[in-house]
Amino acid sequence: MAGSSLYRLQKENRLLNAAAFGRVFKKATRSRDKWFTVLCRENETDKARLGLAISKKNCRQATGRNRIKRVVRESFRQHQAELAGFDVVVINHPTATSAANRQLFDSMSAHWQRCRKDKNDGARRNEKNG
Protein backbone atom coordinates (compact mmCIF):
# COMPACT_ATOMS: atom_id res chain seq x y z
CA MET A 1 0.00 0.00 0.00
CA ALA A 2 2.93 2.36 0.57
CA GLY A 3 3.69 2.41 -3.16
CA SER A 4 0.19 3.54 -4.12
CA SER A 5 0.79 7.09 -2.85
CA LEU A 6 3.43 7.44 -5.58
CA TYR A 7 0.68 7.42 -8.23
CA ARG A 8 -1.85 9.42 -6.27
CA LEU A 9 -3.32 12.50 -7.93
CA GLN A 10 -2.46 15.36 -5.59
CA LYS A 11 -3.07 19.10 -5.63
CA GLU A 12 0.34 19.76 -7.19
CA ASN A 13 -0.72 17.56 -10.13
CA ARG A 14 -3.65 19.80 -11.08
CA LEU A 15 -3.92 23.06 -12.99
CA LEU A 16 -5.69 25.22 -10.45
CA ASN A 17 -6.28 28.66 -11.92
CA ALA A 18 -7.14 30.52 -15.11
CA ALA A 19 -3.55 31.66 -15.61
CA ALA A 20 -2.28 28.06 -15.63
CA PHE A 21 -4.98 27.02 -18.12
CA GLY A 22 -4.32 30.11 -20.25
CA ARG A 23 -0.62 29.32 -20.44
CA VAL A 24 -1.44 25.88 -21.88
CA PHE A 25 -4.10 27.22 -24.27
CA LYS A 26 -1.74 29.92 -25.55
CA LYS A 27 1.04 27.68 -26.85
CA ALA A 28 0.35 23.98 -26.82
CA THR A 29 0.70 20.87 -28.88
CA ARG A 30 -2.76 19.59 -29.84
CA SER A 31 -3.82 16.00 -30.11
CA ARG A 32 -7.35 15.23 -31.34
CA ASP A 33 -9.53 12.22 -31.88
CA LYS A 34 -13.28 11.72 -31.95
CA TRP A 35 -13.62 11.81 -28.14
CA PHE A 36 -11.10 14.38 -26.88
CA THR A 37 -8.80 17.25 -27.72
CA VAL A 38 -5.71 17.20 -25.53
CA LEU A 39 -3.42 20.21 -25.22
CA CYS A 40 0.12 19.56 -23.94
CA ARG A 41 2.79 22.04 -23.02
CA GLU A 42 6.05 21.56 -21.19
CA ASN A 43 6.17 23.18 -17.77
CA GLU A 44 9.07 24.31 -15.59
CA THR A 45 8.64 21.55 -12.99
CA ASP A 46 9.26 17.81 -12.97
CA LYS A 47 5.58 17.16 -12.22
CA ALA A 48 2.77 16.38 -14.63
CA ARG A 49 -0.27 18.61 -14.14
CA LEU A 50 -3.80 18.01 -15.42
CA GLY A 51 -6.58 20.45 -16.22
CA LEU A 52 -10.07 19.33 -17.23
CA ALA A 53 -12.38 21.30 -19.51
CA ILE A 54 -15.32 18.89 -19.59
CA SER A 55 -18.12 21.14 -20.78
CA LYS A 56 -21.84 21.04 -20.16
CA LYS A 57 -22.31 22.05 -23.80
CA ASN A 58 -20.75 18.74 -24.94
CA CYS A 59 -22.25 16.55 -22.20
CA ARG A 60 -25.57 17.69 -20.76
CA GLN A 61 -25.90 15.29 -17.83
CA ALA A 62 -23.75 15.75 -14.74
CA THR A 63 -23.39 11.98 -14.34
CA GLY A 64 -21.89 11.76 -17.83
CA ARG A 65 -19.46 14.63 -17.17
CA ASN A 66 -18.42 13.05 -13.88
CA ARG A 67 -17.81 9.68 -15.55
CA ILE A 68 -15.64 11.28 -18.22
CA LYS A 69 -13.66 13.16 -15.56
CA ARG A 70 -13.13 9.98 -13.53
CA VAL A 71 -11.84 8.09 -16.56
CA VAL A 72 -9.49 10.93 -17.60
CA ARG A 73 -8.16 11.39 -14.06
CA GLU A 74 -7.54 7.67 -13.63
CA SER A 75 -5.75 7.43 -16.97
CA PHE A 76 -3.65 10.49 -16.12
CA ARG A 77 -2.85 9.06 -12.69
CA GLN A 78 -1.60 5.84 -14.26
CA HIS A 79 0.58 7.73 -16.77
CA GLN A 80 1.72 10.71 -14.70
CA ALA A 81 5.28 9.43 -14.30
CA GLU A 82 5.66 9.31 -18.09
CA LEU A 83 4.13 12.78 -18.44
CA ALA A 84 6.44 14.47 -15.92
CA GLY A 85 7.23 18.01 -16.99
CA PHE A 86 3.95 18.55 -18.87
CA ASP A 87 0.86 20.63 -18.28
CA VAL A 88 -2.11 18.95 -19.96
CA VAL A 89 -5.66 20.18 -20.60
CA VAL A 90 -8.30 17.68 -21.74
CA ILE A 91 -11.41 18.90 -23.60
CA ASN A 92 -14.31 16.55 -24.30
CA HIS A 93 -16.21 16.19 -27.55
CA PRO A 94 -19.95 15.34 -27.62
CA THR A 95 -19.19 11.76 -28.72
CA ALA A 96 -17.35 11.05 -25.44
CA THR A 97 -20.72 10.93 -23.66
CA SER A 98 -21.77 7.75 -25.45
CA ALA A 99 -18.35 6.05 -25.53
CA ALA A 100 -17.55 3.08 -23.31
CA ASN A 101 -15.00 3.57 -20.53
CA ARG A 102 -12.55 1.26 -22.31
CA GLN A 103 -12.73 3.40 -25.46
CA LEU A 104 -12.07 6.53 -23.42
CA PHE A 105 -9.11 4.89 -21.62
CA ASP A 106 -7.62 3.76 -24.93
CA SER A 107 -8.11 7.22 -26.39
CA MET A 108 -6.34 8.86 -23.45
CA SER A 109 -3.45 6.38 -23.66
CA ALA A 110 -2.94 7.33 -27.30
CA HIS A 111 -2.98 11.04 -26.37
CA TRP A 112 -0.40 10.53 -23.61
CA GLN A 113 1.81 8.68 -26.09
CA ARG A 114 1.55 11.59 -28.56
CA CYS A 115 2.52 14.07 -25.81
CA ARG A 116 5.61 12.02 -24.96
CA LYS A 117 6.50 11.62 -28.63
CA ASP A 118 6.27 15.38 -29.15
CA LYS A 119 8.56 15.97 -26.17
CA ASN A 120 11.11 13.48 -27.57
CA ASP A 121 10.93 15.06 -31.04
CA GLY A 122 11.47 18.51 -29.50
CA ALA A 123 14.52 17.28 -27.56
CA ARG A 124 16.00 15.83 -30.77
CA ARG A 125 15.42 19.13 -32.62
CA ASN A 126 17.16 21.04 -29.83
CA GLU A 127 20.15 18.67 -29.93
CA LYS A 128 20.46 19.14 -33.71
CA ASN A 129 20.22 22.93 -33.47
CA GLY A 130 22.35 23.22 -30.34
C-alpha positions, 0 to 999 in steps of 0.5 A: 500500500505504501507504493500507491501514494506514488501514483496518487493525484495530488493538488500539485498535479492539477492546474488550479487557476485561469492563468495556468490554463491560459498558459497551456491554451496559448502555446500547446501541442494539440492532439485530437480524436473523436472523443477528446482534444488534448493540449500539452505544453512543457512546464518548468517543474518535474511534475505532470499537471492536469486540467479538465475542460469537460463542458456542459455544452458537450455533455448535458448530464452531470453523471456523464461529465463526472464519468468522463472526468473519472476516466481521464483522471484515472488514466492520467494518474496511471501515466503521470510518471511518463508525463512528468514536466507537462501541463495537460488540458483535456477537452471533451467532444460530444461523442465522449458521452456515449463512448464506453469507458474502455474506449475513453481509456484507450483514447487517453493512452494514445494522447499521452503517447503523442505528448511524450513523442512530441517531447522526444521530437522537440529534444532531438530538434534542440540537440540538432540545433544546439 
